[in-house]
Amino acid sequence: MKGIGPGPAAPAGNAARPTGPAASAISEGGEAIGTQMPAYKLALDDDDRWRLVAFIAADFATGR
């Protein structure tokens, strides 16, 4: 995806959950994953979107 570099590493113990689909859904919207989530590529810059991906991935790693 243009403008987005490599994603953060998958959290320990959660290597099977890729961050790419989350980054894509946050940037482009959720249509590709079957949700109505809006795109945030105009609201959040690249760094902020990747921070959000890392935050979501870390939350999954805690099992919450």
C-alpha positions in Angstrom: 0.0 0.0 0.0 1.5 3.4 -1.0 2.8 5.5 1.9 2.7 2.7 4.5 6.0 1.0 5.3 6.4 -2.4 7.0 4.0 -2.9 9.9 5.0 -3.5 13.5 6.1 -7.0 14.5 3.3 -9.3 15.6 3.1 -9.5 19.4 4.8 -12.4 21.1 2.5 -15.5 21.1 0.3 -14.0 18.5 2.4 -14.4 15.3 -0.5 -15.9 13.4 -2.4 -12.6 13.6 -1.0 -10.4 10.8 -1.0 -6.7 11.1 -1.4 -6.0 7.4 -5.2 -6.5 7.2 -5.7 -4.2 10.2 -3.5 -1.5 8.7 -5.4 -1.8 5.4 -8.8 -1.6 7.1 -7.8 1.4 9.2 -6.4 3.1 6.1 -8.9 2.1 3.4 -12.0 1.3 5.4 -13.5 -2.0 6.4 -15.3 -3.0 3.2 -12.6 -5.6 2.4 -13.1 -7.3 5.8 -16.9 -7.1 5.6 -17.5 -4.1 7.9 -18.7 -0.5 7.4 -15.8 1.0 9.2 -14.8 4.3 7.5 -11.3 4.9 6.1 -9.0 6.9 8.3 -6.2 7.6 5.8 -7.2 11.3 5.6 -7.7 11.7 9.4 -4.5 9.9 10.6 -1.0 10.1 9.2 1.0 7.0 8.4 2.7 6.9 11.8 -0.5 7.3 13.7 -2.2 4.5 11.8 0.7 2.2 12.5 0.6 3.2 16.2 -3.1 2.3 16.2 -2.3 -1.1 14.6 0.4 -1.8 17.2 -2.1 -0.8 20.0 -4.8 -3.1 18.7 -2.2 -6.0 18.2 -0.9 -5.5 21.7 -4.5 -5.6 23.1 -5.1 -8.9 21.3 -1.9 -10.3 22.8 -3.2 -9.6 26.3 -6.3 -11.7 25.6 -8.7 -8.9 26.5 
